[in-house]
Amino acid sequence: MKQVEIYTTRFCGFCVAAKRLLKQKSVDYKEIDVGAEPAKRSEMMQRANGGRTVPQIFIGGRHIGGCDELYQLERAGKLNSVLAA
């Protein structure tokens, strides 16, 4: 399974929803809290092509997007293959 990284903040409902989906699928992920580590926000924005909102999700180093995009992959039946490929 590819490495999953998720940039979050502490009180973000979309972050909670994205992490919940990953946990339901038994996916381990590295969480980077940009609220606790403000320097990581600029790293996130650079990696996410200017994306400023959280969560920003990366699978195998590839930018997936946010919570909505993660759920779109799941609804389309493509998330498992993106995680495994």
N, C-alpha and C positions, 0 to 999 in steps of 0.2 A: 504494500500500500504506500502511496506517495505521502510525503510529509505535508501536513496541513498547518498553516499559520493563520492566525486570526488577530487582527488589531482591534482592540476594544476599549471601552471606558466602563467604569464601574456601574453606572446606573442607566445603561442603554438597553431598552427593551428589545431592540432589533438584535443586539449582541447576544442577549439571553436566548432569543429564539433560534439564532444560528447555532449557538453552542448546544442547545437542546437537540436540534436535528442531528448534529454530529454525534452526540452522545447516544441517541436512539439507534444510530447506525454503528455504534461501537468503534467510532473513529477517534484515535488519539490526535490531539492537536496541541500546538504551541500557542499559548495566548500571550499577546504583547499588549499590556495596558498602557495606552498612550496618556491616560490621566495621571497615572503614577510615575510614568517616565516620559515627560514632555518632549525630550529630545527625540524620542521614537516617532513622534507625530510627523516630523519633517521626513524621516526615513520612509514612513508609510506613504506620505503624499508623493514622494519621488517614485516609489515602487508602483503606486496605483495611478500613475499618470495624472497627478494632480487631485486625486480623490481625497476630499477633506473629511467626509463623514465616516462614522464607524457603524458596523464593522466593515473592514476591508479584509477579504479572504483570498488566500493564495493556496493553491494545491500544486505540489511539485514545482514550486517557484512561479507558476503561472497565475496571473491575476484573474480571479473569478468574478469579483465584484463584491457586492454587499449581500445582505440577508435575502433580499428579493431574488437576486440572481441565483443564489444557492438553492432556494426553494423551487425556482423555475427548472433548474437542472433535475431536481428530485421529481417534480411532477412530470417532466418529459421522459423520465426513466433513464437519464443519462448520468446521474451523479455517481452511481457505482462504477461505471466504466471510467469516468474521469479520475476517480480515486484509485482505481486499480491499474490503469493503463501505464 
